[in-house]
């Protein structure tokens, strides 16, 4: 009698290991099978953002299969979210534009992956 377990895709970053045993005609053979996990992913829709005008705002998208955190220490803009798991749209809201150019950096970290997003006004 055959064991008919379906093969399911892995959504884990760790590998999976299983054993297959084939029997017939008084003979038996066992094999170990290893399935690699999915690779870690962290990506953003853009790495350079310009805030312009009165009450400026902009968005960028994080695409990830990991838990991530955002770090920034600027006092002229804020974000709608500083951490998450998976994909998310981040809204950057800046203070009303002045005639002074300002620059800042948003750092996104997920596991050992790091991406910087540069923010500026003018």
Protein Blocks (a to p, Z undefined) as FASTA:
>chain_A
ZZdddcdddfbfbdcdddddddeehiacdddddddddddddddfbfcdcdedjhiadddd
dddfbdcddddfbfkbccfbfbdehjdddddddddddfbdcdddddddehjbccdddddd
ZZ
